Amino acid sequence: MTAEDAYTRAGVNIEAGKQATDLMAAAVRATYGPEVLAGIGAFGGLYDALRVRTMTHPVLVASTDGVGTKTKVAARLGRWDTIGRDLVNHCINDILVQGARPLFFLDYVATARLDPEQIATIVGGVAAACQEAVCALLGGETAEMPGVYEPGAVDLVGTIVGVVERDRILDGVRIRPGDFVVGLPSTGLHTNGYSLARTVLDHLDWNAPMSELGCPPGEALLAVHRSYLEPVQRWWTAGVDIKGLAHITGGGLIDNLPRILPEGVGAVIYPGSWTRPPIFNLIQRLGNVPDKEMFHTFNMGVGMVAIVPPGHVTRALAAMDGNASVVGEIVSGLAGVVFR
């Protein structure tokens, strides 16, 4: 018996890994620009820093995240084309709130047993989202680890590196009482709250259309995490003075908005000022989940908020063609977020 035979008998298929790499190669290379000197197949990705050198005082911004148990939704539905997009867009938003634009991305996909077509489909979604954001998918890792992951399970994680001019960093220090909170709508759960959502909705047929949702539950649950790069760039082009940005992920508005507020100010949020995607109402009704828990677990229909001065609100709303709303305001003498 050869060493490769022994490894295969132990549950690791080297040939499957190679096949997965071959299947995803074209999609990954489609994200490359002239600044990528070495990518797929190299031991390490090489990215020419000349683009950064043209900046006055470049600051690199990095973030790592995953898609959590949304992979279990993909597994139940047998659909693997969306979670890669979720991953990239989530990471883009996390560095965007500090004013950074993406440079390159690295992904990690792990499973108990490699299915080359499944892995290639996942990474194809990663590559597609990177291409849309003009972000190189510089490298990654595909791991087959029987005994660590249960059969059928998939883990998906990514790391992004972006750049911002030092004097353009958004840190919230200029936020003052009287500023307004402008919200951009989410597409649904994005990548947070799936453990609760799956438990509450488990008894439903996820492939059967529901009039309440306007689609099957599975489709609503797999709605791709929205990237806010283009809308925020639109604000910058329109000259909107953005004092702070917050990506509304796990912890909702309650935990994420205070992360950018200076000491001595808080936010009053008006929950009736935006339209919630119906998936949230379904989860709340079927799970008998209190309002406070819903707002602490989910984005509730607001995926990104910007803090803008009063004189820039009209401009901010006009730049979004009706796809934004004033969801609250900044006040003094308040800690955190309250709902009214």
C-alpha positions, 0 to 999 in steps of 0.5 A, spaced: 500 500 500 502 506 498 503 512 502 497 516 498 493 510 499 494 510 506 492 517 507 486 516 502 484 510 507 485 515 513 479 520 510 484 525 506 483 525 498 489 529 495 487 528 488 480 531 490 484 537 493 487 538 486 481 537 482 478 542 486 484 547 485 483 546 478 476 547 478 476 554 481 483 556 478 479 560 472 475 564 477 480 566 482 485 568 476 479 573 473 480 577 480 487 579 478 490 585 476 497 587 474 498 588 481 498 581 483 505 578 481 503 571 484 497 568 486 494 561 486 499 555 486 504 559 489 506 558 497 504 565 498 501 571 494 505 577 492 501 583 491 505 589 488 505 595 493 506 600 488 498 602 488 499 604 496 505 608 494 502 613 490 498 615 496 500 620 501 500 616 508 497 609 506 494 605 512 493 598 511 486 595 514 485 588 515 479 584 518 477 576 518 470 573 519 466 567 517 459 566 515 457 562 521 452 557 521 449 560 514 453 554 511 448 549 515 442 553 511 446 552 504 447 544 506 440 543 507 438 546 501 444 544 497 446 551 494 453 553 495 453 559 490 451 564 495 456 563 501 462 565 498 459 572 496 456 573 503 463 572 506 467 577 501 461 582 502 461 582 510 469 583 510 468 589 505 463 592 510 468 591 516 473 595 513 469 600 509 466 603 516 473 605 517 474 608 510 478 603 507 477 600 500 479 593 499 486 591 496 486 583 496 482 577 500 484 570 502 479 565 504 479 558 508 474 553 506 474 546 510 470 540 510 470 533 513 471 530 506 472 534 499 467 535 494 471 538 488 465 541 485 462 544 492 468 547 493 469 550 487 462 553 487 463 556 494 470 559 491 467 561 485 462 565 489 468 568 493 471 570 486 465 573 483 464 578 489 472 580 489 471 581 482 465 586 483 469 590 488 476 590 484 479 586 490 484 580 488 483 573 491 490 573 492 490 566 495 487 561 500 486 554 503 482 548 502 482 543 508 480 536 508 480 534 516 475 528 517 475 527 525 475 535 526 469 537 522 462 532 522 460 529 515 457 534 511 459 540 515 463 546 511 467 552 514 468 558 511 472 564 513 476 570 510 481 575 511 481 582 507 486 587 507 484 594 505 487 601 505 485 608 507 489 615 507 490 616 514 487 623 514 481 619 511 480 614 517 473 614 520 473 613 527 467 617 529 471 622 533 467 628 530 460 625 531 456 630 535 449 631 538 444 633 533 447 629 528 443 624 524 443 616 523 442 614 516 440 607 515 442 603 508 437 597 508 439 590 508 437 584 504 435 580 510 439 576 515 446 577 512 450 572 516 448 573 523 443 570 527 442 563 523 442 559 529 436 562 532 433 563 525 434 555 523 431 553 530 425 557 529 424 555 522 426 548 522 419 545 521 418 549 515 419 546 508 424 551 506 423 550 499 415 551 499 413 558 497 410 562 503 406 568 501 408 572 507 415 572 505 414 572 497 419 566 496 420 560 500 424 560 507 430 557 504 431 563 499 430 568 504 435 565 509 440 565 503 439 572 501 446 574 499 449 579 505 449 586 501 456 590 500 455 597 502 462 599 498 458 602 492 453 606 496 458 609 501 462 611 495 456 614 492 456 618 498 463 620 498 462 622 490 456 626 492 460 630 498 456 627 504 460 628 510 460 622 513 462 622 520 462 615 522 459 608 519 457 602 523 456 595 520 450 592 523 452 585 524 451 580 530 449 584 536 445 589 532 444 596 532 444 595 540 452 593 540 454 595 533 452 603 533 456 604 540 462 602 537 463 608 533 460 613 538 464 618 542 464 618 550 458 622 552 453 621 546 448 616 545 443 614 539 435 614 539 433 609 534 426 610 531 424 602 529 418 605 525 422 609 520 424 603 515 421 597 512 423 590 515 424 584 510 418 580 512 423 574 514 424 578 521 417 578 522 416 571 521 422 569 525 419 573 531 412 570 530 414 563 530 419 563 535 415 568 540 421 572 540 421 579 544 423 585 540 429 587 545 432 580 543 430 581 535 434 587 535 440 584 539 440 578 534 439 581 528 440 587 523 432 588 523 433 590 516 438 596 517 445 593 514 449 599 515 448 606 518 452 613 517 452 618 522 451 625 518 450 632 520 443 635 519 446 639 513 448 633 509 441 629 510 438 631 504 444 630 500 445 623 503 438 621 502 438 624 495 444 620 493 441 613 494 435 615 490 430 613 496 434 607 498 436 610 505 432 613 511 433 617 517 433 612 522 435 616 528 439 621 531 445 623 536 443 625 543 447 627 549 447 625 556 445 618 553 449 611 553 448 606 548 442 606 544 435 607 545 429 605 541 423 610 541 
